[in-house]
């Protein structure tokens, strides 16, 4: 398993539907799909979905991976400048 160069935590890489790789936390989590929600999830097939990350487990939309940039304390060091 790969490690984040910023914080040292383990990450996995998931190929997005656009053909780019997305670093994600390696633990699957349930999600509740909701358009325009602030949370994001990456599915196993590389789809990035707006969602809530907390809710009733019985009504979860599915499971996926949290993008590592959402949890990494050093994510800002890797953002590209415009």
DSSP file (Angstrom, degrees, kcal/mol; ACC not computed):
  #  RESIDUE AA STRUCTURE BP1 BP2  ACC     N-H-->O    O-->H-N    N-H-->O    O-->H-N    TCO  KAPPA ALPHA  PHI   PSI    X-CA   Y-CA   Z-CA
    1    1 A X              0   0    0      0, 0.0    11,-0.1     0, 0.0     2,-0.1   0.000 360.0 360.0 360.0 143.5    0.0    0.0    0.0
    2    2 A X  E     -A   11   0A   0      9,-0.9     9,-2.5     8,-0.0     2,-0.4  -0.334 360.0-139.0 -78.1 161.1    1.2    3.5   -0.8
    3    3 A X  E     -A   10   0A   0      7,-0.3     7,-0.2    -2,-0.1     2,-0.2  -0.955  22.2-108.0-122.8 144.2    1.9    6.2    1.8
    4    4 A X     >  -     0   0    0      5,-3.1     4,-1.3    -2,-0.4     6,-0.0  -0.490  19.8-143.9 -66.7 132.2    1.0    9.9    1.6
    5    5 A X  T  4 S+     0   0    0     -2,-0.2    -1,-0.1     1,-0.1    -2,-0.0   0.698  96.7  47.7 -71.6 -18.2    4.2   12.0    1.1
    6    6 A X  T  4 S+     0   0    0      3,-0.1    -1,-0.1     1,-0.0    69,-0.0   0.938 130.5   9.5 -86.3 -54.9    2.7   14.7    3.3
    7    7 A X  T  4 S-     0   0    0      2,-0.1    -2,-0.1    68,-0.0    -1,-0.0   0.587  90.0-125.0-107.9 -13.0    1.4   13.0    6.4
    8    8 A X     <  +     0   0    0     -4,-1.3    -3,-0.1     1,-0.3     2,-0.1   0.416  60.9 138.8  86.1  -3.1    2.7    9.4    6.0
    9    9 A X        -     0   0    0     -6,-0.1    -5,-3.1     1,-0.1    -1,-0.3  -0.392  61.5 -96.3 -74.6 155.0   -0.7    7.7    6.3
   10   10 A X  E     +A    3   0A   0     -7,-0.2    16,-0.5    -2,-0.1     2,-0.3  -0.443  47.8 179.0 -69.5 141.9   -1.5    4.8    4.0
   11   11 A X  E     -AB   2  25A   0     -9,-2.5    -9,-0.9    14,-0.2     2,-0.3  -0.935  19.5-144.5-137.1 160.6   -3.5    5.6    0.9
   12   12 A X  E     - B   0  24A   0     12,-2.5    12,-2.9    -2,-0.3     2,-0.5  -0.890  17.9-130.2-119.7 159.1   -4.9    3.8   -2.1
   13   13 A X  E     - B   0  23A   0     -2,-0.3     2,-0.4    10,-0.2    10,-0.2  -0.939  20.2-169.8-111.9 128.5   -5.1    5.1   -5.6
   14   14 A X  E     - B   0  22A   0      8,-2.2     8,-2.6    -2,-0.5     2,-0.4  -0.971  23.0-126.2-119.4 131.5   -8.4    4.8   -7.5
   15   15 A X  E     - B   0  21A   0     -2,-0.4     6,-0.2     6,-0.2     2,-0.0  -0.628  28.1-137.8 -76.4 124.3   -8.7    5.6  -11.3
   16   16 A X    >   -     0   0    0      4,-4.1     3,-1.8    -2,-0.4    31,-0.2  -0.303  23.6-108.4 -76.5 165.3  -11.4    8.2  -11.9
   17   17 A X  T 3  S+     0   0    0     29,-1.5    -1,-0.1     1,-0.3    30,-0.1   0.687 122.0  60.1 -66.9 -16.2  -13.8    7.9  -14.8
   18   18 A X  T 3  S-     0   0    0     28,-0.3    -1,-0.3     2,-0.2     3,-0.1   0.428 122.9-106.1 -88.8  -1.0  -11.9   10.8  -16.3
   19   19 A X  S <  S+     0   0    0     -3,-1.8     2,-0.3     1,-0.3    -2,-0.1   0.570  81.9 118.9  89.3   9.7   -8.7    8.7  -16.4
   20   20 A X        -     0   0    0     -6,-0.0    -4,-4.1     2,-0.0     2,-0.3  -0.774  63.6-117.3-105.2 154.0   -6.9   10.4  -13.5
   21   21 A X  E     -B   15   0A   0     -2,-0.3     2,-0.5    -6,-0.2    -6,-0.2  -0.721  23.2-158.4 -92.2 141.8   -5.8    8.7  -10.2
   22   22 A X  E     -B   14   0A   0     -8,-2.6    -8,-2.2    -2,-0.3     2,-0.3  -0.973  14.9-132.7-120.2 124.1   -7.3    9.9   -6.9
   23   23 A X  E     +B   13   0A   0     -2,-0.5    45,-2.6   -10,-0.2    46,-0.5  -0.614  35.6 178.7 -75.0 133.1   -5.6    9.3   -3.6
   24   24 A X  E     -BC  12  67A   0    -12,-2.9   -12,-2.5    -2,-0.3    43,-0.2  -0.939  37.2 -99.5-134.4 154.3   -8.1    7.9   -1.1
   25   25 A X  E     -B   11   0A   0     41,-2.8    41,-0.2    -2,-0.3   -14,-0.2  -0.525  39.9-126.2 -66.8 142.2   -8.1    6.7    2.5
   26   26 A X  S    S+     0   0    0    -16,-0.5     2,-0.5    -2,-0.2    -1,-0.1   0.521  80.7  89.5 -77.8  -4.5   -8.0    2.9    2.4
   27   27 A X  S    S-     0   0    0     39,-0.1    39,-0.5     1,-0.0     2,-0.2  -0.808  75.0-128.6 -99.0 128.2  -11.1    2.2    4.5
   28   28 A X        -     0   0    0     -2,-0.5     2,-0.3    37,-0.1    37,-0.2  -0.472  29.1-172.1 -70.2 141.3  -14.5    1.9    2.9
   29   29 A X  E     -D   64   0B   0     35,-2.8    35,-2.3    -2,-0.2     2,-0.1  -0.961  25.0-109.1-132.8 151.0  -17.2    4.1    4.4
   30   30 A X  E     -D   63   0B   0     -2,-0.3     2,-0.3    33,-0.2    33,-0.2  -0.456  37.0-167.5 -74.5 154.1  -21.0    4.3    3.9
   31   31 A X  E     -D   62   0B   0     31,-2.2    30,-2.4    -2,-0.1    31,-1.3  -0.968  22.0-142.4-141.6 159.5  -22.4    7.4    2.1
   32   32 A X  E     -E   52   0C   0     20,-2.4    20,-2.6    -2,-0.3    22,-0.1  -0.941  30.2-130.4-123.5 104.1  -25.7    9.0    1.5
   33   33 A X  E     +E   51   0C   0     -2,-0.5     2,-0.3    18,-0.2    18,-0.3  -0.296  38.6 158.6 -61.4 130.5  -25.9   10.6   -2.0
   34   34 A X    >   -     0   0    0     16,-1.8     3,-1.7     3,-0.1    -2,-0.1  -0.880  39.6-120.1-154.8 119.2  -27.1   14.2   -2.0
   35   35 A X  T 3  S+     0   0    0     -2,-0.3     3,-0.1     1,-0.3    16,-0.0  -0.291  96.7  14.2 -62.0 144.9  -26.4   16.6   -4.8
   36   36 A X  T 3  S+     0   0    0      1,-0.2    -1,-0.3     2,-0.1     2,-0.1   0.565  89.0 145.8  65.3  12.4  -24.5   19.8   -3.8
   37   37 A X    <   -     0   0    0     -3,-1.7    -1,-0.2     1,-0.1    14,-0.1  -0.452  55.4-128.3 -72.0 153.9  -23.5   18.2   -0.4
   38   38 A X  S    S+     0   0    0     12,-0.1    -1,-0.1    -2,-0.1    14,-0.1   0.795  83.5  87.1 -75.5 -28.2  -20.0   19.3    0.8
   39   39 A X  E     -F   51   0C   0     12,-0.8    12,-2.4    27,-0.0     2,-0.3  -0.384  62.2-159.4 -72.5 150.6  -18.9   15.7    1.3
   40   40 A X  E     -F   50   0C   0     10,-0.2     2,-0.3    27,-0.1    27,-0.3  -0.964   8.1-173.7-129.5 148.2  -17.3   13.7   -1.5
   41   41 A X  E     -F   49   0C   0      8,-1.8     8,-2.7    -2,-0.3     2,-0.5  -0.982  15.8-143.8-137.6 148.6  -16.9   10.0   -2.0
   42   42 A X  E     -FG  48  65C   0     23,-2.8    23,-2.8    -2,-0.3     6,-0.2  -0.970  19.4-145.5-114.3 122.9  -15.0    8.0   -4.6
   43   43 A X    >   -     0   0    0      4,-2.6     3,-2.1    -2,-0.5    21,-0.1  -0.331  30.5-101.9 -80.9 168.4  -16.7    4.7   -5.6
   44   44 A X  T 3  S+     0   0    0     19,-0.3   -29,-0.2     1,-0.3    -1,-0.1   0.798 123.9  54.6 -60.6 -28.4  -14.7    1.6   -6.6
   45   45 A X  T 3  S-     0   0    0      2,-0.1    -1,-0.3   -31,-0.1    -2,-0.0   0.331 124.1-102.6 -90.7   9.8  -15.4    2.4  -10.3
   46   46 A X  S <  S+     0   0    0     -3,-2.1   -29,-1.5     1,-0.3     2,-0.4   0.568  70.3 146.0  88.9  10.6  -13.9    5.9   -9.9
   47   47 A X        -     0   0    0    -31,-0.2    -4,-2.6   -30,-0.1     2,-0.6  -0.676  40.4-144.5 -81.7 132.5  -17.1    7.9   -9.8
   48   48 A X  E     - F   0  42C   0     -2,-0.4     2,-0.4    -6,-0.2    -6,-0.2  -0.877  23.1-171.3 -98.7 123.9  -16.9   11.0   -7.5
   49   49 A X  E     - F   0  41C   0     -8,-2.7    -8,-1.8    -2,-0.6     2,-0.4  -0.933  25.1-128.6-122.8 136.7  -20.2   11.7   -5.8
   50   50 A X  E     + F   0  40C   0     -2,-0.4   -16,-1.8   -10,-0.2     2,-0.3  -0.677  53.3 141.3 -76.1 134.1  -21.4   14.6   -3.6
   51   51 A X  E     -EF  33  39C   0    -12,-2.4   -12,-0.8    -2,-0.4     2,-0.4  -0.972  54.9 -99.8-162.2 170.7  -22.8   13.1   -0.4
   52   52 A X  E     -E   32   0C   0    -20,-2.6   -20,-2.4    -2,-0.3   -15,-0.0  -0.823  23.4-154.4 -96.6 146.3  -23.3   13.1    3.3
   53   53 A X  S    S+     0   0    0     -2,-0.4     2,-0.4   -22,-0.2   -23,-0.1   0.369  74.5  56.3-104.3   3.9  -20.9   10.9    5.2
   54   54 A X        +     0   0    0    -22,-0.1     2,-0.3     2,-0.0   -22,-0.1  -0.993  66.6  97.4-135.8 143.0  -23.2   10.4    8.3
   55   55 A X  S    S-     0   0    0     -2,-0.4     2,-0.5   -24,-0.0     5,-0.1  -0.979  74.8 -30.3 169.0-170.5  -26.7    9.0    8.5
   56   56 A X    >   -     0   0    0     -2,-0.3     3,-2.1     1,-0.2     4,-0.3  -0.592  50.1-142.7 -71.4 118.7  -28.8    6.0    9.2
   57   57 A X  G >  S+     0   0    0     -2,-0.5     3,-0.9     1,-0.3    -1,-0.2   0.783  98.3  61.3 -55.1 -28.6  -26.8    2.9    8.2
   58   58 A X  G 3  S+     0   0    0      1,-0.2    -1,-0.3    -3,-0.0    -2,-0.0   0.690 107.2  43.8 -74.3 -16.9  -29.9    1.2    6.9
   59   59 A X  G <  S+     0   0    0     -3,-2.1    -1,-0.2     3,-0.0    -2,-0.2   0.251  80.9 137.9-111.1  12.6  -30.6    3.9    4.3
   60   60 A X    <   -     0   0    0     -3,-0.9   -28,-0.2    -4,-0.3     3,-0.1  -0.271  51.6-141.5 -60.3 142.8  -27.0    4.3    3.0
   61   61 A X        -     0   0    0    -30,-2.4     2,-0.3     1,-0.2   -29,-0.2   0.875  65.4 -65.2 -70.3 -39.2  -26.7    4.7   -0.7
   62   62 A X  E     -D   31   0B   0    -31,-1.3   -31,-2.2   -33,-0.0     2,-0.3  -0.950  55.2 -76.2 178.0-163.3  -23.6    2.6   -0.9
   63   63 A X  E     +D   30   0B   0     -2,-0.3   -19,-0.3   -33,-0.2     2,-0.3  -0.938  49.2 141.0-125.7 151.6  -19.9    2.4    0.2
   64   64 A X  E     -D   29   0B   0    -35,-2.3   -35,-2.8    -2,-0.3     2,-0.4  -0.864  45.0 -77.3-163.7-164.6  -16.9    4.1   -1.1
   65   65 A X  B     -G   42   0C   0    -23,-2.8   -23,-2.8    -2,-0.3     2,-0.4  -0.916  31.6-125.6-119.3 139.9  -13.6    5.8   -0.2
   66   66 A X        -     0   0    0    -39,-0.5   -41,-2.8    -2,-0.4   -25,-0.2  -0.693  36.7-111.2 -80.0 128.6  -13.0    9.3    1.2
   67   67 A X  B >   -C   24   0A   0     -2,-0.4     3,-1.8   -27,-0.3     4,-0.4  -0.382  22.6-130.4 -58.8 136.4  -10.6   11.3   -1.0
   68   68 A X  G >> S+     0   0    0    -45,-2.6     4,-2.1     1,-0.3     3,-1.5   0.801 102.9  69.2 -64.5 -28.3   -7.4   11.7    1.0
   69   69 A X  G 34 S+     0   0    0    -46,-0.5    -1,-0.3     1,-0.3     6,-0.1   0.736  94.6  59.2 -61.7 -19.4   -7.2   15.4    0.4
   70   70 A X  G <4 S+     0   0    0     -3,-1.8    -1,-0.3     1,-0.1    -2,-0.2   0.693 118.4  26.7 -81.0 -18.4  -10.3   15.7    2.6
   71   71 A X  T <4 S+     0   0    0     -3,-1.5     2,-0.4    -4,-0.4    -2,-0.2   0.539  92.6 105.6-119.9 -11.6   -8.5   14.2    5.6
   72   72 A X    ><  -     0   0    0     -4,-2.1     3,-1.4     1,-0.1     4,-0.2  -0.583  57.7-150.6 -77.8 126.2   -4.8   15.0    5.1
   73   73 A X  T 3  S+     0   0    0     -2,-0.4     3,-0.2     1,-0.3    -1,-0.1   0.683  99.0  46.1 -67.7 -15.4   -3.5   17.7    7.4
   74   74 A X  T >  S+     0   0    0      1,-0.1     3,-1.6     2,-0.1     4,-0.4   0.108  73.3 118.2-112.5  21.1   -0.9   18.6    4.7
   75   75 A X  G X>  +     0   0    0     -3,-1.4     3,-1.8     1,-0.3     4,-0.5   0.834  67.1  65.5 -57.9 -34.9   -3.3   18.6    1.7
   76   76 A X  G >4 S+     0   0    0      1,-0.3     3,-0.6    -3,-0.2    -1,-0.3   0.746  90.3  65.4 -61.3 -24.1   -2.6   22.3    1.0
   77   77 A X  G <4 S+     0   0    0     -3,-1.6    -1,-0.3     1,-0.2    -2,-0.2   0.691 104.0  46.0 -71.5 -17.4    1.0   21.5    0.2
   78   78 A X  G <4 S+     0   0    0     -3,-1.8    -1,-0.2    -4,-0.4    -2,-0.2   0.479  83.2 113.1-105.5  -5.1   -0.1   19.5   -2.9
   79   79 A X    <<  -     0   0    0     -3,-0.6     2,-0.3    -4,-0.5    -3,-0.0  -0.462  69.4-119.7 -71.2 137.9   -2.7   21.9   -4.4
   80   80 A X        -     0   0    0     -2,-0.2     2,-0.3     1,-0.1    -1,-0.1  -0.562  24.0-123.3 -78.1 140.4   -1.7   23.4   -7.7
   81   81 A X              0   0    0     -2,-0.3    -1,-0.1     1,-0.1     0, 0.0  -0.642 360.0 360.0 -83.4 140.1   -1.4   27.1   -7.9
   82   82 A X              0   0    0     -2,-0.3    -1,-0.1     0, 0.0    -2,-0.0   0.444 360.0 360.0 -87.4 360.0   -3.6   28.8  -10.5
